[in-house]
Amino acid sequence: MIRLPQAGGGVRAYEPRTAPRPAAHPLAGSALTSRTVFSAAHVVADPYADTSPDSPAAVDWDATLAFRRHLWAHGLGVAEAMDTAQRGMGLDWDGAAELIRRSAAEAKAVGGLIACGVGTDQLTGPADLATVRKAYEEQLALVEETGSQAILMASRALAAAAETPDDYLDTYGHLLRQASEPVILHWLGPMFDPALDGYWGSSDLDAATETFLEVIAAHPDKVDGIKVSLLDARREVELRRRLPDGVRCYTGDDFHYPELIAGDEQGFSHALLGIFDPLAPLAAEAVLTLDTGDVAGFRAILDPTVELSRHLFEAPTRYYKTGVVLLAWLAGHQDHFTMVGGLQSARSLPHLARAYELADGLGLFPDPALAEARMRSLLTVHGVPR
């Protein structure tokens, strides 16, 4: 038994698993065929670096790249330098640029699928639209130089500088004309980043959707797909049904991903998800099952994971990375529970204890005894009695 603190106070006994989940799909590691699946991957901090929350990120590059090889080995693509990598929350542009270069080189070496985030986070302080566009151009050039696909991320600087929907149409139109290959457009909702409220020129999501679709309609040959992170399944389904032929929808909905990926008679979503960082083995097994046409089997694997995902992504949603890194440590993918910017302290101990319990119940830990021992050590540091 392990004593886990509860949100309402006190502790309760929990009996951890003693064996990992049964062996994965017999085709584990094979290419996924029915859906394109990206995991937005976290970065591993250097725990020995003498840094402060305001310092540039100190990254353990070996452990960070090893985790990406883990994702590729399961057949998933890597969405690099995104929100899950603490972009703008501990990882600045210099760190993100180095991450993109290193991960792109690693992807070439192992034949892994990779797409990288393009934003404007090299800017500090207010900027006009021309400066925002120039910042986007700089990052787009770097990503394309590495041979990676570009993901045009939502920009805090653009949200602050834009005054009308036309400002978004002009900025994105310029960038799409410049892109050498089709890109993924990323719409990140304010629940992930409050500075993005009113993106696409309106806080009315219906009006914002019309502007978003206008951008795509004007340049369908330059848009591979869209990533929607609004945590609104109905809105995503309605949006994907209005996309031009050939433009894909990549769900970023960490609350409703099984139903959105499974789809309906009118279509389905591909995936670009932060939750697929800790769920990589299960996500790959589920999509391999879906590749055979077994929708029920796919749902049977992924549906039970939604409770964990909703817990990790509960408000304030932007701190979900803390639970993601906790699970990576408990699963043995890194040797410590330290994050860039000190964000290991961004979630409460009861929140982390519940994340452990849910992940253990799913059989996510390859070595349950190691996960239990590490969780016990965290509890001890926080004064929880054995």
Disulfide bonds with the S-S distance in Angstrom:
none
